């Protein structure tokens, strides 16, 4: 089952609906819900288990960071939950109805025990607090996927095949390396390779704003939110507005009653121009130092922009950070159709489909501007850009952006936050 779908099934909304139907009286059509108490208790237990494994503060006590070895949540999942699940398993078997599979039962207990032991180990070593959401098994899954791939996509490996595969991985360094080995190139020489007719696209940065595509407006909102989070207040005031009558914002036109703020039309026009330029220029550049070359080319056209002229910065230091935000974002959007992943690090993700074994290339951010990298480290998984190499088509649509904002207005990372 998809993880998000599972979380939705065990959400407070579904649990509350079942409790409401159970407590209703006098309606014969919902009489079956009067025996739903056990189901409701089970859903509450699984919901609490999910929250404990997803600790990121959001006003929910179960999602608070864990800072004590005797935290009541650790004691609950260690002492009470296993016994509760075992009683459910035994009663289901005795009644001859559906129950946990052996694999699901073992995985639940293993995950629970390993989470508790890992949290306590980190706290004993001096870590101030632990966010269980940051636990990641992707490297282990990548290793297992590599083993299966090297053994012909076989899911039932024997000891000899696994030993041979491990030997190959160690000797041949077959796993993706952390360092992509990007060569040092003369960025200025690379920038010269861009034709003049393409460079002329940047002249639009000095012209009045034009209407960008809706997808660019959406991504522009992300930049405004990012600058609001990590930049100074003056920078945020330069790039945001509270006006919603402009047709540039059809994505959120129906949400004006929520007192939202938006990116300025000048910022969106600027981003659209940079994306258009990047799409044309990237094909003339080598596959190394792409972002640095493009940023060097764009900077002269943005240095005198009043939109980026923050008076709090020294020697236009804030302007350079804002230009970096624009360049990184536009690079993500513009270069994805060409398969260019810089400044991203490659990881392999293996999967088995109806046509056989296949390996996809997934990318994660690296080598970014320190301010941007710090923001993404804080909000990992919320970057609204295509994450798979070989992405085809036009600018990303809402379904492809992959941002937590798609969960709704109340998402903690929603780019258009309430004011006040």
NUTI-554185 format. One record per residue (C-alpha): residue number from 1; residue in three letters; x, y, z. Coordinates in nm, 2 decimals. Layout:
REC / num / residu / X / Y / Z
REC / NUM / ala / X / Y / Z
...
//
This chain:
REC / num / residu / X / Y / Z
REC / 1 / unk / 0.00 / 0.00 / 0.00
REC / 2 / unk / 0.11 / 0.35 / -0.07
REC / 3 / unk / 0.24 / 0.51 / 0.26
REC / 4 / unk / 0.03 / 0.83 / 0.21
REC / 5 / unk / -0.28 / 0.63 / 0.14
REC / 6 / unk / -0.22 / 0.43 / 0.46
REC / 7 / unk / -0.17 / 0.75 / 0.66
REC / 8 / unk / -0.50 / 0.88 / 0.52
REC / 9 / unk / -0.68 / 0.56 / 0.61
REC / 10 / unk / -0.57 / 0.59 / 0.97
REC / 11 / unk / -0.62 / 0.96 / 0.99
REC / 12 / unk / -0.80 / 1.14 / 1.26
REC / 13 / unk / -1.07 / 1.24 / 1.01
REC / 14 / unk / -1.16 / 0.88 / 0.93
REC / 15 / unk / -1.14 / 0.77 / 1.30
REC / 16 / unk / -1.37 / 1.06 / 1.39
REC / 17 / unk / -1.62 / 0.97 / 1.12
REC / 18 / unk / -1.63 / 0.61 / 1.25
REC / 19 / unk / -1.68 / 0.73 / 1.61
REC / 20 / unk / -1.96 / 0.96 / 1.50
REC / 21 / unk / -2.14 / 0.68 / 1.31
REC / 22 / unk / -2.10 / 0.45 / 1.61
REC / 23 / unk / -2.25 / 0.70 / 1.85
REC / 24 / unk / -2.55 / 0.78 / 1.63
REC / 25 / unk / -2.88 / 0.63 / 1.75
REC / 26 / unk / -3.21 / 0.56 / 1.57
REC / 27 / unk / -3.08 / 0.51 / 1.22
REC / 28 / unk / -3.11 / 0.15 / 1.11
REC / 29 / unk / -2.89 / 0.20 / 0.80
REC / 30 / unk / -2.58 / 0.24 / 1.02
REC / 31 / unk / -2.65 / -0.02 / 1.29
REC / 32 / unk / -2.34 / -0.21 / 1.19
REC / 33 / unk / -2.12 / 0.06 / 1.32
REC / 34 / unk / -2.23 / 0.00 / 1.68
REC / 35 / unk / -1.97 / -0.28 / 1.69
REC / 36 / unk / -1.68 / -0.07 / 1.56
REC / 37 / unk / -1.52 / 0.00 / 1.89
REC / 38 / unk / -1.24 / -0.25 / 1.84
REC / 39 / unk / -1.17 / -0.12 / 1.49
REC / 40 / unk / -1.16 / 0.24 / 1.62
REC / 41 / unk / -0.91 / 0.15 / 1.90
REC / 42 / unk / -0.69 / -0.04 / 1.65
REC / 43 / unk / -0.69 / 0.26 / 1.42
REC / 44 / unk / -0.60 / 0.50 / 1.70
REC / 45 / unk / -0.31 / 0.27 / 1.80
REC / 46 / unk / -0.17 / 0.26 / 1.45
REC / 47 / unk / -0.22 / 0.64 / 1.41
REC / 48 / unk / -0.02 / 0.69 / 1.73
REC / 49 / unk / 0.25 / 0.45 / 1.60
REC / 50 / unk / 0.27 / 0.65 / 1.27
REC / 51 / unk / 0.30 / 0.98 / 1.46
REC / 52 / unk / 0.58 / 0.85 / 1.68
REC / 53 / unk / 0.77 / 0.74 / 1.37
REC / 54 / unk / 0.71 / 1.09 / 1.21
REC / 55 / unk / 0.83 / 1.33 / 1.48
REC / 56 / unk / 0.83 / 1.68 / 1.34
REC / 57 / unk / 0.66 / 1.94 / 1.56
REC / 58 / unk / 0.32 / 2.04 / 1.42
REC / 59 / unk / 0.12 / 2.11 / 1.73
REC / 60 / unk / 0.07 / 1.74 / 1.79
REC / 61 / unk / 0.22 / 1.61 / 2.11
REC / 62 / unk / 0.29 / 1.27 / 1.95
REC / 63 / unk / 0.51 / 1.44 / 1.69
REC / 64 / unk / 0.73 / 1.64 / 1.94
REC / 65 / unk / 1.10 / 1.57 / 1.92
REC / 66 / unk / 1.21 / 1.29 / 2.15
REC / 67 / unk / 1.46 / 1.41 / 2.41
REC / 68 / unk / 1.43 / 1.16 / 2.69
REC / 69 / unk / 1.52 / 0.79 / 2.70
REC / 70 / unk / 1.21 / 0.73 / 2.92
REC / 71 / unk / 0.98 / 0.93 / 2.70
REC / 72 / unk / 0.62 / 0.80 / 2.74
REC / 73 / unk / 0.60 / 0.74 / 2.37
REC / 74 / unk / 0.90 / 0.51 / 2.37
REC / 75 / unk / 0.76 / 0.32 / 2.67
REC / 76 / unk / 0.42 / 0.28 / 2.49
REC / 77 / unk / 0.56 / 0.14 / 2.17
REC / 78 / unk / 0.81 / -0.08 / 2.36
REC / 79 / unk / 0.59 / -0.23 / 2.63
REC / 80 / unk / 0.22 / -0.19 / 2.54
REC / 81 / unk / 0.20 / -0.20 / 2.16
REC / 82 / unk / 0.36 / -0.54 / 2.10
REC / 83 / unk / 0.13 / -0.70 / 2.35
REC / 84 / unk / -0.18 / -0.53 / 2.20
REC / 85 / unk / -0.08 / -0.65 / 1.85
REC / 86 / unk / -0.02 / -1.00 / 1.97
REC / 87 / unk / -0.36 / -1.02 / 2.13
REC / 88 / unk / -0.52 / -0.90 / 1.80
REC / 89 / unk / -0.32 / -1.17 / 1.61
REC / 90 / unk / -0.42 / -1.45 / 1.86
REC / 91 / unk / -0.79 / -1.35 / 1.86
REC / 92 / unk / -0.80 / -1.33 / 1.48
REC / 93 / unk / -0.65 / -1.67 / 1.45
REC / 94 / unk / -0.89 / -1.81 / 1.70
REC / 95 / unk / -1.19 / -1.66 / 1.52
REC / 96 / unk / -1.07 / -1.78 / 1.18
REC / 97 / unk / -1.08 / -1.43 / 1.03
REC / 98 / unk / -0.81 / -1.23 / 0.85
REC / 99 / unk / -0.50 / -1.13 / 1.05
REC / 100 / unk / -0.15 / -1.00 / 1.01
REC / 101 / unk / 0.08 / -1.20 / 0.77
REC / 102 / unk / 0.39 / -1.33 / 0.93
REC / 103 / unk / 0.60 / -1.08 / 0.73
REC / 104 / unk / 0.38 / -0.78 / 0.84
REC / 105 / unk / 0.38 / -0.89 / 1.20
REC / 106 / unk / 0.76 / -0.94 / 1.21
REC / 107 / unk / 0.82 / -0.61 / 1.03
REC / 108 / unk / 0.60 / -0.42 / 1.27
REC / 109 / unk / 0.78 / -0.56 / 1.58
REC / 110 / unk / 1.12 / -0.52 / 1.42
REC / 111 / unk / 1.06 / -0.15 / 1.32
REC / 112 / unk / 0.92 / -0.07 / 1.66
REC / 113 / unk / 1.21 / -0.23 / 1.85
REC / 114 / unk / 1.48 / -0.08 / 1.62
REC / 115 / unk / 1.32 / 0.27 / 1.65
REC / 116 / unk / 1.33 / 0.26 / 2.03
REC / 117 / unk / 1.69 / 0.12 / 2.05
REC / 118 / unk / 1.81 / 0.37 / 1.79
REC / 119 / unk / 1.66 / 0.67 / 1.96
REC / 120 / unk / 1.80 / 0.57 / 2.30
REC / 121 / unk / 2.14 / 0.50 / 2.15
REC / 122 / unk / 2.15 / 0.85 / 2.00
REC / 123 / unk / 2.04 / 1.01 / 2.33
REC / 124 / unk / 2.30 / 0.82 / 2.52
REC / 125 / unk / 2.57 / 0.95 / 2.28
REC / 126 / unk / 2.48 / 1.31 / 2.36
REC / 127 / unk / 2.22 / 1.40 / 2.09
REC / 128 / unk / 1.99 / 1.67 / 2.23
REC / 129 / unk / 1.68 / 1.54 / 2.06
REC / 130 / unk / 1.57 / 1.29 / 1.79
REC / 131 / unk / 1.34 / 1.33 / 1.49
REC / 132 / unk / 1.23 / 0.99 / 1.39
REC / 133 / unk / 1.11 / 1.12 / 1.05
REC / 134 / unk / 1.48 / 1.16 / 0.96
REC / 135 / unk / 1.54 / 0.79 / 0.98
REC / 136 / unk / 1.61 / 0.66 / 0.63
REC / 137 / unk / 1.65 / 0.31 / 0.50
REC / 138 / unk / 1.71 / 0.41 / 0.14
REC / 139 / unk / 2.08 / 0.32 / 0.14
REC / 140 / unk / 2.00 / -0.03 / 0.26
REC / 141 / unk / 1.73 / -0.07 / 0.00
REC / 142 / unk / 1.97 / 0.06 / -0.27
REC / 143 / unk / 2.22 / -0.20 / -0.17
REC / 144 / unk / 1.96 / -0.48 / -0.18
REC / 145 / unk / 1.84 / -0.35 / -0.52
REC / 146 / unk / 2.20 / -0.35 / -0.65
REC / 147 / unk / 2.24 / -0.71 / -0.53
REC / 148 / unk / 1.92 / -0.82 / -0.71
REC / 149 / unk / 2.03 / -0.63 / -1.02
REC / 150 / unk / 2.37 / -0.80 / -1.03
REC / 151 / unk / 2.20 / -1.14 / -1.00
REC / 152 / unk / 1.97 / -1.09 / -1.29
REC / 153 / unk / 1.68 / -0.94 / -1.11
REC / 154 / unk / 1.63 / -1.26 / -0.91
REC / 155 / unk / 1.44 / -1.20 / -0.58
REC / 156 / unk / 1.54 / -1.54 / -0.44
REC / 157 / unk / 1.92 / -1.53 / -0.41
REC / 158 / unk / 2.14 / -1.80 / -0.29
REC / 159 / unk / 2.45 / -1.75 / -0.07
REC / 160 / unk / 2.70 / -1.80 / -0.35
REC / 161 / unk / 2.53 / -1.53 / -0.57
REC / 162 / unk / 2.51 / -1.28 / -0.29
REC / 163 / unk / 2.88 / -1.34 / -0.19
REC / 164 / unk / 2.99 / -1.29 / -0.55
REC / 165 / unk / 2.78 / -0.97 / -0.58
REC / 166 / unk / 2.92 / -0.83 / -0.26
REC / 167 / unk / 3.27 / -0.90 / -0.38
REC / 168 / unk / 3.21 / -0.72 / -0.70
REC / 169 / unk / 3.06 / -0.42 / -0.52
REC / 170 / unk / 3.36 / -0.39 / -0.29
REC / 171 / unk / 3.63 / -0.45 / -0.55
REC / 172 / unk / 3.48 / -0.26 / -0.84
REC / 173 / unk / 3.32 / 0.02 / -0.64
REC / 174 / unk / 2.99 / -0.06 / -0.81
REC / 175 / unk / 2.77 / 0.15 / -0.58
REC / 176 / unk / 2.70 / 0.51 / -0.68
REC / 177 / unk / 2.97 / 0.73 / -0.53
REC / 178 / unk / 2.89 / 1.02 / -0.30
REC / 179 / unk / 3.12 / 1.24 / -0.50
REC / 180 / unk / 3.00 / 1.27 / -0.86
REC / 181 / unk / 3.35 / 1.37 / -0.97
REC / 182 / unk / 3.25 / 1.70 / -1.13
REC / 183 / unk / 3.56 / 1.84 / -1.31
REC / 184 / unk / 3.68 / 2.19 / -1.24
REC / 185 / unk / 3.61 / 2.39 / -1.55
REC / 186 / unk / 3.67 / 2.75 / -1.65
REC / 187 / unk / 3.32 / 2.89 / -1.59
REC / 188 / unk / 3.39 / 3.21 / -1.79
REC / 189 / unk / 3.50 / 3.01 / -2.09
REC / 190 / unk / 3.19 / 2.79 / -2.07
REC / 191 / unk / 2.97 / 3.10 / -2.06
REC / 192 / unk / 3.13 / 3.24 / -2.38
REC / 193 / unk / 3.00 / 2.93 / -2.56
REC / 194 / unk / 2.64 / 3.05 / -2.53
REC / 195 / unk / 2.53 / 3.22 / -2.86
REC / 196 / unk / 2.45 / 3.59 / -2.86
REC / 197 / unk / 2.09 / 3.53 / -2.98
REC / 198 / unk / 2.03 / 3.32 / -2.67
REC / 199 / unk / 2.20 / 3.58 / -2.44
REC / 200 / unk / 1.96 / 3.84 / -2.58
REC / 201 / unk / 1.68 / 3.66 / -2.40
REC / 202 / unk / 1.81 / 3.81 / -2.07
REC / 203 / unk / 1.73 / 4.16 / -2.20
REC / 204 / unk / 1.37 / 4.08 / -2.09
REC / 205 / unk / 1.49 / 4.10 / -1.73
REC / 206 / unk / 1.52 / 4.48 / -1.77
REC / 207 / unk / 1.17 / 4.52 / -1.93
REC / 208 / unk / 0.82 / 4.54 / -1.77
REC / 209 / unk / 0.69 / 4.22 / -1.63
REC / 210 / unk / 0.50 / 3.98 / -1.85
REC / 211 / unk / 0.25 / 3.71 / -1.77
REC / 212 / unk / 0.43 / 3.38 / -1.69
REC / 213 / unk / 0.28 / 3.03 / -1.71
REC / 214 / unk / 0.08 / 2.91 / -1.41
REC / 215 / unk / 0.35 / 2.65 / -1.32
REC / 216 / unk / 0.61 / 2.93 / -1.31
REC / 217 / unk / 0.38 / 3.13 / -1.08
REC / 218 / unk / 0.35 / 2.83 / -0.86
REC / 219 / unk / 0.73 / 2.78 / -0.84
REC / 220 / unk / 0.77 / 3.15 / -0.79
REC / 221 / unk / 0.56 / 3.12 / -0.48
REC / 222 / unk / 0.80 / 2.86 / -0.35
REC / 223 / unk / 1.09 / 3.11 / -0.40
REC / 224 / unk / 0.90 / 3.38 / -0.21
REC / 225 / unk / 0.83 / 3.14 / 0.07
REC / 226 / unk / 1.19 / 3.03 / 0.08
REC / 227 / unk / 1.32 / 3.38 / 0.09
REC / 228 / unk / 1.07 / 3.46 / 0.37
REC / 229 / unk / 1.20 / 3.17 / 0.57
REC / 230 / unk / 1.58 / 3.21 / 0.53
REC / 231 / unk / 1.62 / 3.57 / 0.41
REC / 232 / unk / 1.58 / 3.90 / 0.60
REC / 233 / unk / 1.24 / 4.07 / 0.64
REC / 234 / unk / 1.33 / 4.34 / 0.39
REC / 235 / unk / 1.41 / 4.08 / 0.12
REC / 236 / unk / 1.07 / 3.91 / 0.19
REC / 237 / unk / 0.89 / 4.25 / 0.15
REC / 238 / unk / 1.06 / 4.31 / -0.19
REC / 239 / unk / 0.94 / 3.99 / -0.34
REC / 240 / unk / 0.59 / 3.93 / -0.19
REC / 241 / unk / 0.25 / 4.10 / -0.21
REC / 242 / unk / -0.10 / 4.06 / -0.06
REC / 243 / unk / -0.28 / 4.16 / -0.38
REC / 244 / unk / -0.48 / 3.87 / -0.53
REC / 245 / unk / -0.68 / 4.04 / -0.80
REC / 246 / unk / -0.41 / 3.99 / -1.06
REC / 247 / unk / -0.50 / 3.69 / -1.30
REC / 248 / unk / -0.14 / 3.56 / -1.25
REC / 249 / unk / -0.27 / 3.37 / -0.95
REC / 250 / unk / -0.55 / 3.15 / -1.08
REC / 251 / unk / -0.42 / 2.86 / -0.88
REC / 252 / unk / -0.53 / 3.02 / -0.55
REC / 253 / unk / -0.79 / 3.26 / -0.67
REC / 254 / unk / -1.06 / 3.08 / -0.47
REC / 255 / unk / -0.86 / 3.11 / -0.15
REC / 256 / unk / -0.85 / 3.49 / -0.12
REC / 257 / unk / -1.06 / 3.47 / 0.20
REC / 258 / unk / -0.77 / 3.31 / 0.38
REC / 259 / unk / -0.56 / 3.63 / 0.38
REC / 260 / unk / -0.27 / 3.48 / 0.18
REC / 261 / unk / 0.04 / 3.65 / 0.04
REC / 262 / unk / 0.18 / 3.59 / -0.31
REC / 263 / unk / 0.50 / 3.65 / -0.51
REC / 264 / unk / 0.51 / 3.98 / -0.69
REC / 265 / unk / 0.44 / 3.97 / -1.06
REC / 266 / unk / 0.79 / 4.12 / -1.12
REC / 267 / unk / 0.95 / 3.82 / -0.95
REC / 268 / unk / 0.74 / 3.57 / -1.16
REC / 269 / unk / 0.83 / 3.75 / -1.48
REC / 270 / unk / 1.20 / 3.75 / -1.38
REC / 271 / unk / 1.18 / 3.37 / -1.31
REC / 272 / unk / 1.00 / 3.30 / -1.63
REC / 273 / unk / 1.27 / 3.49 / -1.83
REC / 274 / unk / 1.55 / 3.30 / -1.66
REC / 275 / unk / 1.38 / 2.96 / -1.72
REC / 276 / unk / 1.33 / 3.04 / -2.09
REC / 277 / unk / 1.70 / 3.15 / -2.12
REC / 278 / unk / 1.82 / 2.83 / -1.93
REC / 279 / unk / 1.61 / 2.61 / -2.16
REC / 280 / unk / 1.79 / 2.75 / -2.47
REC / 281 / unk / 2.14 / 2.79 / -2.32
REC / 282 / unk / 2.18 / 2.46 / -2.15
REC / 283 / unk / 2.22 / 2.27 / -2.48
REC / 284 / unk / 2.53 / 2.47 / -2.56
REC / 285 / unk / 2.71 / 2.40 / -2.23
REC / 286 / unk / 2.92 / 2.10 / -2.12
REC / 287 / unk / 2.76 / 1.87 / -1.86
REC / 288 / unk / 2.97 / 2.01 / -1.58
REC / 289 / unk / 2.94 / 2.33 / -1.38
REC / 290 / unk / 2.61 / 2.41 / -1.55
REC / 291 / unk / 2.46 / 2.60 / -1.26
REC / 292 / unk / 2.77 / 2.81 / -1.19
REC / 293 / unk / 2.80 / 2.90 / -1.56
REC / 294 / unk / 2.44 / 3.00 / -1.60
REC / 295 / unk / 2.44 / 3.20 / -1.28
REC / 296 / unk / 2.75 / 3.39 / -1.39
REC / 297 / unk / 2.58 / 3.48 / -1.72
REC / 298 / unk / 2.25 / 3.59 / -1.55
REC / 299 / unk / 2.40 / 3.80 / -1.27
REC / 300 / unk / 2.49 / 4.11 / -1.47
REC / 301 / unk / 2.13 / 4.15 / -1.59
REC / 302 / unk / 2.00 / 4.13 / -1.23
REC / 303 / unk / 2.25 / 4.34 / -1.04
REC / 304 / unk / 2.06 / 4.67 / -1.08
REC / 305 / unk / 1.71 / 4.52 / -1.04
REC / 306 / unk / 1.52 / 4.72 / -0.77
REC / 307 / unk / 1.34 / 4.40 / -0.68
REC / 308 / unk / 1.66 / 4.24 / -0.55
REC / 309 / unk / 1.82 / 4.56 / -0.41
REC / 310 / unk / 1.79 / 4.49 / -0.04
REC / 311 / unk / 1.92 / 4.78 / 0.17
REC / 312 / unk / 2.02 / 4.54 / 0.45
REC / 313 / unk / 2.28 / 4.38 / 0.24
REC / 314 / unk / 2.65 / 4.49 / 0.22
REC / 315 / unk / 2.79 / 4.52 / -0.13
REC / 316 / unk / 2.48 / 4.36 / -0.27
REC / 317 / unk / 2.53 / 4.04 / -0.07
REC / 318 / unk / 2.16 / 3.99 / -0.03
REC / 319 / unk / 2.11 / 4.04 / -0.40
REC / 320 / unk / 2.36 / 3.77 / -0.48
REC / 321 / unk / 2.17 / 3.52 / -0.25
REC / 322 / unk / 1.84 / 3.61 / -0.41
REC / 323 / unk / 2.00 / 3.56 / -0.76
REC / 324 / unk / 2.13 / 3.23 / -0.63
REC / 325 / unk / 1.77 / 3.13 / -0.54
REC / 326 / unk / 1.64 / 3.22 / -0.88
REC / 327 / unk / 1.93 / 3.05 / -1.06
REC / 328 / unk / 1.90 / 2.72 / -0.86
REC / 329 / unk / 1.52 / 2.71 / -0.91
REC / 330 / unk / 1.53 / 2.79 / -1.28
REC / 331 / unk / 1.81 / 2.54 / -1.33
REC / 332 / unk / 1.59 / 2.26 / -1.17
REC / 333 / unk / 1.29 / 2.35 / -1.39
REC / 334 / unk / 1.48 / 2.42 / -1.72
REC / 335 / unk / 1.74 / 2.14 / -1.73
REC / 336 / unk / 1.52 / 1.84 / -1.63
REC / 337 / unk / 1.39 / 1.78 / -1.98
REC / 338 / unk / 1.76 / 1.74 / -2.10
REC / 339 / unk / 1.85 / 1.49 / -1.83
REC / 340 / unk / 2.09 / 1.73 / -1.67
REC / 341 / unk / 2.11 / 1.67 / -1.30
REC / 342 / unk / 2.38 / 1.90 / -1.18
REC / 343 / unk / 2.39 / 2.02 / -0.90
REC / 344 / unk / 2.22 / 1.69 / -0.80
REC / 345 / unk / 2.38 / 1.37 / -0.68
REC / 346 / unk / 2.27 / 1.05 / -0.85
REC / 347 / unk / 2.13 / 0.75 / -0.67
REC / 348 / unk / 1.99 / 0.43 / -0.82
REC / 349 / unk / 1.64 / 0.31 / -0.74
REC / 350 / unk / 1.55 / -0.04 / -0.84
REC / 351 / unk / 1.20 / -0.18 / -0.91
REC / 352 / unk / 1.04 / -0.48 / -1.07
REC / 353 / unk / 0.75 / -0.43 / -1.31
REC / 354 / unk / 0.55 / -0.64 / -1.55
REC / 355 / unk / 0.82 / -0.61 / -1.82
REC / 356 / unk / 1.10 / -0.72 / -1.59
REC / 357 / unk / 1.37 / -0.56 / -1.38
REC / 358 / unk / 1.45 / -0.19 / -1.44
REC / 359 / unk / 1.67 / 0.07 / -1.26
REC / 360 / unk / 1.57 / 0.43 / -1.24
REC / 361 / unk / 1.80 / 0.72 / -1.17
REC / 362 / unk / 1.69 / 0.94 / -0.88
REC / 363 / unk / 1.86 / 1.27 / -0.79
REC / 364 / unk / 1.91 / 1.45 / -0.46
REC / 365 / unk / 2.04 / 1.80 / -0.40
REC / 366 / unk / 2.40 / 1.87 / -0.33
REC / 367 / unk / 2.67 / 2.14 / -0.37
REC / 368 / unk / 2.41 / 2.42 / -0.34
REC / 369 / unk / 2.45 / 2.77 / -0.20
REC / 370 / unk / 2.50 / 2.73 / 0.18
REC / 371 / unk / 2.18 / 2.93 / 0.26
REC / 372 / unk / 1.97 / 2.73 / 0.01
REC / 373 / unk / 2.13 / 2.40 / 0.12
REC / 374 / unk / 2.05 / 2.48 / 0.49
REC / 375 / unk / 1.68 / 2.55 / 0.40
REC / 376 / unk / 1.65 / 2.22 / 0.20
REC / 377 / unk / 1.81 / 2.03 / 0.48
REC / 378 / unk / 1.55 / 2.17 / 0.72
REC / 379 / unk / 1.26 / 2.10 / 0.47
REC / 380 / unk / 1.38 / 1.78 / 0.31
REC / 381 / unk / 1.14 / 1.63 / 0.06
REC / 382 / unk / 0.95 / 1.96 / -0.01
REC / 383 / unk / 1.13 / 2.09 / -0.31
REC / 384 / unk / 0.87 / 2.14 / -0.58
REC / 385 / unk / 1.07 / 2.02 / -0.88
REC / 386 / unk / 1.09 / 1.71 / -1.10
REC / 387 / unk / 1.30 / 1.45 / -0.91
REC / 388 / unk / 1.36 / 1.20 / -1.18
REC / 389 / unk / 1.61 / 1.21 / -1.46
REC / 390 / unk / 1.46 / 1.20 / -1.81
REC / 391 / unk / 1.16 / 1.40 / -1.71
REC / 392 / unk / 0.99 / 1.50 / -2.04
REC / 393 / unk / 0.74 / 1.76 / -2.13
REC / 394 / unk / 0.68 / 2.13 / -2.06
REC / 395 / unk / 0.70 / 2.31 / -1.73
REC / 396 / unk / 0.60 / 2.08 / -1.43
REC / 397 / unk / 0.23 / 2.07 / -1.35
REC / 398 / unk / 0.09 / 2.06 / -1.00
REC / 399 / unk / 0.08 / 1.68 / -0.99
REC / 400 / unk / 0.45 / 1.66 / -1.09
REC / 401 / unk / 0.58 / 1.93 / -0.85
REC / 402 / unk / 0.58 / 1.69 / -0.56
REC / 403 / unk / 0.55 / 1.96 / -0.29
REC / 404 / unk / 0.40 / 1.90 / 0.05
REC / 405 / unk / 0.18 / 2.20 / -0.03
REC / 406 / unk / -0.04 / 1.97 / -0.24
REC / 407 / unk / -0.17 / 1.84 / 0.09
REC / 408 / unk / -0.36 / 2.16 / 0.13
REC / 409 / unk / -0.35 / 2.51 / 0.28
REC / 410 / unk / -0.26 / 2.39 / 0.62
REC / 411 / unk / 0.05 / 2.20 / 0.53
REC / 412 / unk / 0.35 / 2.32 / 0.74
REC / 413 / unk / 0.55 / 2.38 / 0.42
REC / 414 / unk / 0.27 / 2.54 / 0.21
REC / 415 / unk / 0.43 / 2.81 / 0.01
REC / 416 / unk / 0.14 / 3.06 / 0.05
REC / 417 / unk / 0.12 / 3.08 / 0.43
REC / 418 / unk / -0.14 / 3.26 / 0.63
REC / 419 / unk / -0.05 / 3.61 / 0.73
REC / 420 / unk / -0.04 / 3.67 / 1.10
//
